[in-house]
Amino acid sequence: MLRTNFLKLFLGIFMLSSVFVFYSCSGDDEFVYERWKLGKIVRSNINGSQYLFNTPTDGVTYSLSSRNSTIQPSFGTIDANGMVKDIQFFDEDGELVNNTPQPPIVHGMVNVGDFVICGITLFQDVEQERVNSEGEVVDDESEILWRRMSLVYNLLINKKTGIVYMLPDEGGSFYPTSYNQLISWIYGVTGYSDANGNLYLGYRGHNSKTKISKINIQDSDNISIEDYLPASEMDNLVFYYDENLEFSVNPSGVCAYKTYGSVGEKLKCPGGRIYPIEQLIPDDALGTSGFYYHLFMGHNGSYYIATSTGSVITIYKLLEPTNNEILSEQVAELASESYYGSQIRYSVKNPEKGTHIWSLGNKLVEFSERENTIINTTIEIPTIQSDTHLFYASGMLYIGNNGFQRLTQISFNDYSDQKNVDFQSNGYEAYNIISSMSPELTFTGLRYTDANYVVGIVDAAGNINSLESTAQVNEKTILIRMN
């Protein structure tokens, strides 16, 4: 199953957008509180940034006594020079929603296609008007007090434009049922987008229930959420070792997933029909003593199945569904040396050549979608297996076994051009590594020389450098590359 690395979440996301939290003084009959009329959030200032970061604030309490107090932001953007900027949200009238010195608190975020989805608490100071004994409002600036209020939102933010959509909390079983289910609600989230821009999220909720949900965004004024699989299937979805669901969705909306107790993966058509993978492989390819297979998504958006029986590797292409029916055809075959590990279990896309690579033993094998050929090379690469850490930058693949402090950098254009990237030998300890289609690999980590947490980059030559102005990050910081 082709894996996509997504950023780990430390707190749950997706909270009820109707939950209010009130702070400061208790009620007093002498005060009349202005009804809080908050407009619909429509825009943010995250577009144009290099990175979006979230530093979880577990257990942090904020003093709300001073309206002018300054609090370290846990959610912000970083530009190319490492400078940090607070995130701001605006309503339909262009008014600033989070109008206090207290920055937003983010309870988790996930990067899906062109969007970032986050559960967030925003703060706003509201006037508290003084009333005299005759019931008249005292028109005296010195008599105006403030009450700080907060509201929890589910936001869908376009990284390129900064446009914000407020996700609904109805129409599906996507959200927790109370504010108390905020903490530890999500263990891991993975996501995909289809050709129409709709989003698909897989996650496990606070009650350990697994879900694959579809967010329909065709009508920006009427975003909806629906369960994408039958309930009985979602209750048994298989997780990876890193708590991410074992599923994917291609541009046509075909969902591939695996359930416990199933002998293989299944594919669900947009129209609803479900195919066990065995129905898409010819009977003679299954063999009498079982078979090994690997389902992966092609550069063209189609699914492929690679099977291995004995020393023969065969690849089938799944044709796009017509009237809810998926057909398969054989496109390539390779008679390989028979040795342990000859089956295909995990593959990696090469976007430079439009091919897929995997390791048989420690030798690189390459499949070309364009030529429908499989080539068994003599090039040696680290073994790619279930616990291998894979990261990507433009033109580069990074393979990490036994953790990710030491990576092998491989050029997609010339597989023999390999370099070792050793964070600790260069004075760093990486905590979070971020793939992107930019030339650099990005990471957050500890710099040994001054004990500072930094945002750093690994360039195409394998050099490690850090940005100097990012004091807000720590070992739990989640970082998303914006472009």
LOTOR-633945 format. One line per 3 residues: number of its first residue (from 1); their letters; for each residue z, x, y of C-alpha. Coordinates in steps of 0.05 Angstrom, whole numbers. Each point is the difference from the previous one (the first is absolute). Example, Ala and Ser with C-alpha at 12.3 -4.5 7.8 and 13.67 -1.06 7.14 Angstrom:
// LOTOR-633945
1) as) 156,246,-90 | -13,27,69
This chain:
// LOTOR-633945
1) mlr) 0,0,0 | -20,31,66 | 61,10,42
4) tnf) 5,-2,75 | 59,35,31 | 34,-40,50
7) lkl) 60,16,42 | 68,-15,-32 | 43,-53,34
10) flg) 74,10,10 | 19,-71,22 | -30,-68,-13
13) ifm) -55,-29,42 | -25,-70,15 | 58,-40,27
16) lss) 4,-72,25 | -31,-3,69 | 47,-56,20
19) vfv) 66,38,-9 | 39,12,64 | 57,49,9
22) fys) 46,-5,60 | 42,55,31 | 54,12,53
25) csg) 50,-50,27 | 22,-66,-30 | -18,-68,28
28) dde) 31,-23,65 | -7,-69,31 | -6,31,69
31) fvy) -66,32,-19 | -67,-32,-10 | -49,40,-43
34) erw) -73,-1,17 | -39,-23,-62 | -36,61,-28
37) klg) -74,-15,4 | -36,58,-34 | -76,-1,1
40) kiv) -43,16,-60 | -6,75,-10 | -74,19,6
43) rsn) -4,74,17 | 35,68,-10 | -12,70,28
46) ing) -8,36,-66 | -76,8,6 | -23,69,21
49) sqy) 59,34,-33 | -5,54,-54 | 60,-22,-41
52) lfn) 46,-60,-8 | 70,17,-23 | 61,-37,-25
55) tpt) 67,34,-9 | 46,-48,-39 | 65,-14,35
58) dgv) 44,-18,-60 | 70,-16,23 | -13,14,74
61) tys) 35,-46,48 | -21,-6,73 | 44,-10,59
64) lss) -28,-58,41 | 51,2,57 | -45,37,48
67) rns) -68,-27,18 | -21,69,23 | 22,39,-61
70) tiq) -52,45,-33 | -6,-1,-75 | -41,46,-43
73) psf) -62,-37,-25 | -8,-9,-75 | -71,-27,7
76) gti) -53,32,43 | -66,37,5 | -16,74,3
79) dan) -61,28,36 | -41,61,-21 | 48,46,38
82) gmv) 62,-27,-35 | 25,-41,59 | 38,-63,-17
85) kdi) -14,-67,33 | 40,-64,-8 | -36,-60,-30
88) qff) -7,-61,45 | -22,-71,-17 | -30,-50,49
91) ded) -7,-76,-1 | -58,-44,19 | 18,5,74
94) gel) 1,76,-2 | 76,1,5 | 39,53,-37
97) vnn) 37,-31,-59 | 48,57,-16 | 26,7,72
100) tpq) 65,37,-15 | 16,74,-5 | 17,-15,-73
103) ppi) -62,17,-41 | -26,-44,-56 | 29,9,-69
106) vhg) -51,3,-56 | 23,-22,-69 | -59,30,-35
109) mvn) -75,7,9 | -61,8,-43 | -70,26,16
112) vgd) -57,-45,-27 | -71,13,22 | -6,-7,76
115) fvi) 69,-32,5 | 74,16,0 | 46,-55,-25
118) cgi) 73,5,20 | 64,-40,2 | 30,12,69
121) tlf) 59,-21,44 | -16,-3,74 | 52,-5,56
124) qdv) -3,-37,66 | 50,-7,56 | 6,-72,25
127) eqe) 33,-22,66 | 66,-36,-7 | 10,-42,63
130) rvn) 68,-13,32 | 19,-72,17 | 54,-19,50
133) seg) 51,-55,-7 | -49,-51,30 | -50,16,-54
136) evv) -46,37,47 | -34,65,-19 | 27,58,41
139) dde) -60,33,33 | 32,68,5 | -33,62,-31
142) sei) 69,31,-12 | 21,-60,-40 | -58,3,-50
145) lwr) 21,24,-68 | -44,18,-59 | 0,-18,-72
148) rms) -38,42,-50 | -36,-38,-54 | -44,20,-58
151) lvy) -52,-31,-44 | -28,21,-67 | -75,0,-8
154) nll) -53,14,-52 | -56,36,36 | -71,18,-21
157) ink) -24,54,48 | -72,25,6 | 5,76,5
160) ktg) -66,7,38 | 8,-54,52 | 75,-11,4
163) ivy) -10,-75,-9 | 60,-33,-33 | 3,-61,-46
166) mlp) 65,-35,-13 | 1,-16,-74 | 22,-71,-20
169) deg) 62,-12,-41 | -26,-61,-36 | -55,-20,-48
172) gsf) 19,48,-56 | 56,36,-36 | -11,64,39
175) ypt) 64,4,40 | 75,3,-16 | 38,-64,12
178) syn) 54,27,45 | 15,56,49 | 52,27,-48
181) qli) -56,20,-47 | -25,51,50 | 30,63,-32
184) swi) -33,28,-62 | -49,-57,-4 | -61,42,-15
187) ygv) 0,58,-49 | -73,21,9 | -62,-29,31
190) tgy) -73,15,-14 | -59,-33,33 | -75,-8,2
193) sda) -51,-35,44 | -65,-36,-20 | -68,0,32
196) ngn) 21,-58,45 | 62,37,25 | 50,-42,-38
199) lyl) 61,38,-24 | 32,2,-69 | 71,24,-9
202) gyr) 38,15,-65 | 75,8,2 | 66,-15,-33
205) ghn) 49,-43,39 | 76,-3,7 | 7,-40,-64
208) skt) -45,49,-39 | -55,-52,0 | -69,33,3
211) kis) -55,-27,44 | -72,10,18 | -14,-38,64
214) kin) -63,-10,41 | 2,-3,76 | -59,-39,27
217) iqd) -18,25,70 | -69,-31,11 | 30,-47,51
220) sdn) 44,41,46 | 34,-63,25 | 16,-25,-70
223) isi) 20,58,-44 | 23,-24,-69 | 32,32,-61
226) edy) -9,-20,-72 | 19,24,-69 | -62,32,-31
229) lpa) 20,-4,-73 | 32,-55,-42 | 76,3,1
232) sem) 4,16,-74 | -43,62,10 | 37,24,62
235) dnl) 67,-4,-36 | -22,54,-48 | -39,49,44
238) vfy) 6,74,-19 | 26,51,49 | -18,73,7
241) yde) 55,52,-8 | 6,2,76 | 14,-75,6
244) nle) -70,-20,22 | -36,-56,-35 | -55,20,-48
247) fsv) -56,-41,32 | -61,6,44 | -49,-47,35
250) nps) -73,17,13 | -42,-22,60 | -23,-63,-37
253) gvc) 72,-22,-10 | 2,16,-75 | 72,18,-17
256) ayk) 16,48,-57 | 71,0,-25 | 43,11,-61
259) tyg) 57,-40,-29 | 55,19,-48 | -16,-20,-71
262) svg) -75,5,14 | -41,50,-40 | -41,16,62
265) ekl) -16,-18,71 | -29,-66,23 | -48,-18,56
268) kcp) 5,-64,41 | -63,-26,34 | 5,-31,70
271) ggr) -17,-67,-32 | 60,4,-46 | -26,22,-68
274) iyp) 39,56,-34 | -31,51,-48 | 40,44,-47
277) ieq) -33,68,3 | -18,-2,-75 | -49,-56,15
280) lip) -40,47,45 | -9,56,-51 | -49,-6,-59
283) dda) 33,-9,-68 | -31,64,-27 | 33,40,56
286) lgt) 69,-24,-17 | 1,37,-67 | 42,-16,-60
289) sgf) 59,44,19 | 6,-20,73 | -29,31,62
292) yyh) 20,33,65 | -26,-29,65 | 6,11,75
295) lfm) -18,-54,51 | -19,26,69 | -35,-24,63
298) ghn) -65,32,21 | -21,23,69 | -47,-60,-1
301) gsy) 59,-48,-9 | -17,-17,-73 | 48,11,-57
304) yia) -15,49,-56 | 32,8,-69 | 0,68,-33
307) tst) 15,-2,-75 | 14,57,-49 | -7,-6,-75
310) gsv) 3,66,-36 | -40,50,40 | -46,-49,36
313) iti) 13,-24,70 | -37,-63,22 | 0,-32,69
316) ykl) -15,-74,13 | -14,-32,67 | 27,-70,14
319) lep) -52,-42,36 | 22,-43,58 | 24,-69,-22
322) tnn) -51,-57,1 | 28,-70,-9 | 66,31,-20
325) eil) -31,42,-55 | 5,76,-5 | -51,39,-41
328) seq) 1,74,-19 | -53,51,-16 | 3,71,-27
331) vae) -22,51,52 | 21,69,-27 | 22,37,-62
334) las) 25,70,-15 | 11,33,-67 | 58,45,16
337) esy) 40,53,-38 | 52,-33,-43 | 68,25,23
340) ygs) 66,-30,19 | -2,-36,66 | -75,-14,-2
343) qir) 10,-73,19 | -7,-20,73 | 66,-25,27
346) ysv) -2,14,75 | -58,14,47 | -9,20,72
349) knp) -55,-22,49 | -41,54,33 | -25,-33,65
352) ekg) -42,61,18 | -45,-5,-62 | 10,-74,-18
355) thi) 28,21,-68 | 63,-4,-41 | 37,58,-31
358) wsl) 54,8,-52 | 29,55,-43 | -11,6,-75
361) gnk) 52,50,-20 | -5,43,63 | -76,-5,8
364) lve) -33,-43,54 | -47,-56,-22 | -42,-37,51
367) fse) -34,-69,-2 | -55,-17,50 | -10,-73,18
370) ren) -67,16,32 | -29,37,-60 | 40,-35,-54
373) tii) 17,67,-32 | 62,35,-26 | 5,75,7
376) ntt) 51,42,-39 | 12,61,44 | 34,67,-13
379) iei) 40,-5,65 | 75,0,-11 | 45,-47,40
382) pti) 73,-20,-8 | 10,-56,-51 | -1,-69,31
385) qsd) 49,-47,-34 | 46,-59,15 | 52,40,39
388) thl) -50,43,39 | 5,-5,75 | -69,-9,32
391) fya) -13,6,75 | -66,-1,39 | -29,26,64
394) sgm) -72,1,23 | -37,44,-50 | 64,19,-37
397) lyi) 41,-20,-60 | 72,22,-8 | 31,0,-70
400) gnn) 74,8,-10 | 35,4,-68 | 76,8,-6
403) gfq) 11,-29,69 | -42,12,62 | 31,61,32
406) rlt) -56,41,-30 | -70,-30,2 | -69,23,-23
409) qis) -52,-12,53 | -70,-13,-28 | -63,-6,41
412) fnd) -40,-62,-19 | -65,38,15 | 16,61,-41
415) ysd) 53,-13,-54 | 8,75,-12 | 25,8,73
418) qkn) 74,-9,-15 | 61,21,40 | 75,-4,-11
421) vdf) 40,-37,52 | 74,19,-7 | 44,-35,51
424) qsn) 64,37,-17 | -32,69,2 | -25,-18,70
427) gye) 69,-21,24 | -3,-76,-10 | 26,-53,-46
430) ayn) -47,-60,-2 | 32,-69,-3 | -60,-46,10
433) iis) -75,18,-7 | -53,-45,29 | -73,-3,-23
436) sms) -54,-14,51 | -75,8,11 | 13,50,56
439) pel) -8,74,-14 | 75,11,-4 | 53,-22,-49
442) tft) 62,-24,37 | 72,7,-21 | 71,-9,25
445) glr) 53,49,-21 | 54,51,14 | -17,66,35
448) ytd) 47,53,-28 | -2,47,61 | 36,-48,47
451) any) 22,-57,-46 | -43,-49,39 | -37,-59,-30
454) vvg) -73,4,19 | -68,-33,-8 | -49,52,-27
457) ivd) -71,8,-23 | -36,38,-55 | -69,20,24
460) aag) -64,11,-40 | 17,74,-8 | 66,-17,-32
463) nin) 42,21,61 | 64,-38,15 | 18,-14,73
466) sle) 49,-47,35 | 0,-42,63 | 56,20,47
469) sta) 22,-64,36 | 19,-48,-55 | 76,2,1
472) qvn) 5,-72,-24 | -22,12,-71 | 48,13,-58
475) ekt) -2,5,-75 | -12,-75,-7 | -55,-7,52
478) ili) -61,-40,-22 | -64,24,33 | -68,-35,3
481) rmn) -62,35,24 | -35,-46,49 | -71,30,-2
